[in-house]
Amino acid sequence: MSFLADIQTGLTRYGMSTYLVFGNIGNIINVFVFYRKEYRKNSCSRYLLIASFINIFIINYGMIPTLYSLDHPNPELYLLAFCKLRLYLLHSALMISRSLVVFACLDRCALSCTSLYIRSYCQIKVAVRVIVCVIITWPIISLHIPILLTIQSGRCSTFGTYSFVYSIYSFLVAGTLPPTLMIIFGLKTMRNLRLIHNRVRTNDDVTYIRIRRRDYSLMIMLLWEVIVYIFSTTPYPIQTLYLTVTSNLAKTTLRLQIESFITYMAYSFLIYINSASTFYVYFCTSRNFRKECRRLFQRNSERTSLVTRNVPINRIANTIPQS
């Protein structure tokens, strides 16, 4: 089964390198798009803007040490502080990013409600308060990781009773709660938009049409992100729970090699897909987002050409070689 090790090395060297490059590019574009004037006044866009910053941290902090360990000793296996700090910060950042997407879905759900009181919560000041609370709360909740994580037998992992507790925690908190909330809020929003659309047909209210188009576009982006999230994240808590339940069983060498490869896919490869792919998901699923990207590039191109045209003549003359 040495070919599994070769596949794992190839996925790390070439797959993660691709994640790293395109993930950084995509999230940086997300930042510029969601920071545009058209989006800055939108509370949902504020969640996605901060999530893009967090995703940049996740893919760099998570992948660079993994790529480094291909040709060098992995510091996670002999530096206890790095072992504790890496998983702690990575888990906190992942949960912050996931929570921001959950609140973005909740924001769209609230805005699509007919109740003015519920819709009043879709404001920038509310989004800022929620973002601050999320960023503060998850590092506190995750403090059990640096306290109880350790290195044994050349592995940076959880052991003993804490291993079982962490597997349950991971299964519920990372694998079940976020996608469940995303799906509930998404379905509720689609139902609300359908009701609004029916009212538009009855009352010919143009205002409702505009709200529907904007919310529908953002919701489609979020729903597709939820699908990618479920695909990329669900194997992690399932594999964690499986390894804990079967830790005391006698296993053949073949089974151990297969488990090692599946663990790599769940822990190190698939887990970063969602953070690296958000821009491409938005770009492929939303016409409005593509228009904003086009406007962004056109405006930057116009600024570049304007600067080029305004270069002083004497500066150009000074660059001409004297004969």
N, C-alpha and C positions, 0 to 999 in steps of 0.2 A: 504493500500500500504506500510505497514511497512516492507514487505519483500524486497522492493527496497533498503531501508536503510541498511538492513542486508546484501544484496548482495554487496552494496557499501563498507561496512565495511570489508567484506571478501576479496573483490578485493584489497582494500588498504593494509590490513594486510598481505595477502599471495601473491597476485599478484605483488604488488610493491616491496615486500621483494625479490621476485624472480627476478624482473627487476634489483634491486639494486645489488644483488650478481652476477648474470650471466652477467649483463651489465658491471660491473667493471672488471670481469675476461676477458670477451671478448675484451674490449677496451684496456686493458693492453697487451693482446696478440697481438692485432693490432699494438700497439706501438713498440713492440719488432720485429714483422715481418717487418713492414715498415721502421724500423731503420736498418735493415740488409744491408750489403754492396751491395747486389744485387738490393735493392730498393732505396738506398740513392741517386743514380745518376739519378733517374727517377723523373721528375717534378710532374707527377700526384700523385705518391706515397707521395710526400711531402705534398700535399693538404690533403690526407687521413690521414697522420701521425698527422698533427696538428688538424684535425677534431676529431681524436680519443682522443686527450688530452682534447679538448673542450667537447666532449661527456661525459668523466669522470666527469668533473665539473657539467654538466647538470644533470646527473642522481643522483649525490650525493646532490647537492645544491637544486634540485627540489624535490626529494623524501624523504630525511631524515626529513625535517620539516613536511611533510604530515604524515609520519609514527609517528612522535613524537606527533602530534595533536590527534592521536587516543585515547591516555590515558592521555593527558594533555591539558590544555587550549591552543588554537592556538594563538601564539603571533602575527600572521598576522591580527587578528581581534581587537587587542587593542593597538598595537605598530605601530604608523603611519610610523615611519622610516623604520621598518622592512617590513611593507606592501609595501612601495614605492620601497625599495631597492631590495626586493626579485623578484618582477615582472620585474623590470628594468634589473637586471643582468641576470635573466633567459631568458628574451626575447632577450637581446643582444647576449647571448651565443648561443641560438637556431638559430638566424639569421646568426651568424658567421659560425656555423656548416653547415647550409644550403647553404650559399654562397660559402663555400669551395668546397662542392660537385658540385655546379654549375660550378665553375672554373675548377674542375677536369674533368667534362664532356666537357667543352670548350677546355681544354688541349688535350684530346683524339681526339676531332674533328679537331683541328689544326694540330696535328701530323699526322693524316690520310690524310691530304690534299696533293695534288701533288705539290703545290707551295712551293718552298724552303723558300721564304720570310715568309710565314705564319708558316711553321714548325719551323722556327728559334726562335719563341716565346716560344717553349716548352723547356725551359731551367730552371735550378735550380734557377739562379739569378732572372729570371722573376717571378717564383713562389714565391720566398721569398718576393719580393716587393709587389706582389698582396696580400699575406697573411698578411703582415704588414698593408697595406692599409685597408683591410677588418676588421682586429682587431681594428683599430683606428676609422673607419667610423661608424660602427654599434652602438657603445656606444654613439656617437654624435647624430646620427639620432634618437635614442631611448630616448633622454633626455626629451621628452614631457611626458613620463610615470611617472617618479618621481615628475615632476612638477604638473601634473594634477590629478594623482591618489590620492584617499582619502578613508577614512573610514566613512560610513554612515549606520545607522541602523544595526550595527554589521556586515557589509560586507566591505571587501577591494575590491573596484571595481571602474569602471568609471561611472560617472553620468552626467546627463544633455546633453548639446550639445556635449561635448567631448566624451560621450559614443557612439553617432552616428558616429562621426568622427573616433574614434578608431576602430569601427566595420568595416568601409569602409577600413581603413588603414590595418587592420588585414586581411580582405578578399583579398585585392589586393596583399599586400606585402608578407604575409605568405602563403596564400592559393592558389594564382594564379600565381604570377611571378616566384618563384623558380621551381615548377614542369613544368611550360610551357617551361622555358629555358632549363631545364634538358632534356625534351622530344625532343625539337628542336635539341639540340646538339647531343643527342643520335641517332636520326634518320639520321642526317647528317653524323655522323661518320659511321654508318652501311652502308650508301650509298657509302661513300668513300672507305671503306674496300672492298665492293663488286667490285668496279671499279679496285682496286689494285689486287684483286684476279683474275679478268679477264685478267689483264696485265701479271700476273705471268704465266697463262696458255699459253699466246701468246709468251712471251719472255723468259720463264724459268729462271726468275731472283730469285735466292734463297734469296737474301737480302729482297725482298718484303715479302716473306713467313715468315721470322723471325719477321719482323715488324708487320705483320698481326696477327700472333699468340699472341704476347705480348699485342698489343692494343686490340685485340678481347677479351682476358681474362679480362683485366681491365675494358673494356666497359661493358661486361656482368655483372660484379660485380656492376658497377655503375647503370646500367639499373634496376637491381633487387632492388637496394637500392632506386631508384626513385619510384618504385612500392610500396615498404613498406612506403616510405615517404608520398605518396599520400593517402594511406589507413589510416595512423596514424595521419596525420596533417590536412587534408581537413575538418574533422568535426569541428575543433576549430573555424576557421573564419566563417563557415556557422552558427554555433550555436551562435556566437557573434553577427552576423548580425540579426539573428532571434530574439534574446532576445531584441535587441535594437528596432527593428521594432514593436514588440508586447508588448513593455514595458507599454504602456498606455491602454492596453486592459484588461477587466475584465476576470479573470481566476478562474476556480474552483480549489478546493484543490487538486483534482486528477491530473489536468493538471499541477499544480505547482510542485507536487511531481515527475511527469514524466519528466518535464523540468529540475528539479534539478538533477535527475539521469543522463539525457543525458548531462547536463552541466558538471557533474563530469567526465563522460566518455571522453568528448571532451577536457576538460581543464586539468585534472589531471591524467588520466589513459592512453589513447591512445597516448597522446602527447610525451610520453617518449619511445614508442616502437622503433622508428627509432634510437634514440641515444643508446639504449641498445642492439639492435639486429644486428649491422653492422658486427661484427665478424662472426656471425652465417650465415648471408646472404652471405658474401664472401666465407665462408668455404663450404657452400652447393652448390654454383653456379660456383666456379672456381677450376679447377683441379690444376692449377699452385699455387694458394694460399694454397691449401691443402698440396702440396709438400713442400712449404716454411715452413709451420707450422711443418711438419714432420721433416724437416732438423733442425729447431730451437730446437725442443724437443730432437732430437737425439744428437745434439751438446751439449746441456746442460746436457744430461745424460752422455755423454762421459767425460765431464769436471768433473762432480760429481764423477764418478768412478775413474778418474785419481787422483783426490784429495784424495779419500779414499785409493787408493793403495800407495800413497806417504806419508802416515802418518808415522812419524818416529817410529822405533821399540821401542826406549826407552820410548816414550809416551805411547805406548800400554802396555809396561811392567809395567809402573807406575800405570796403572789402574787395574792390577791384585792384588787381595787382598793377603796380606802376612799372611802365616799360623804361 
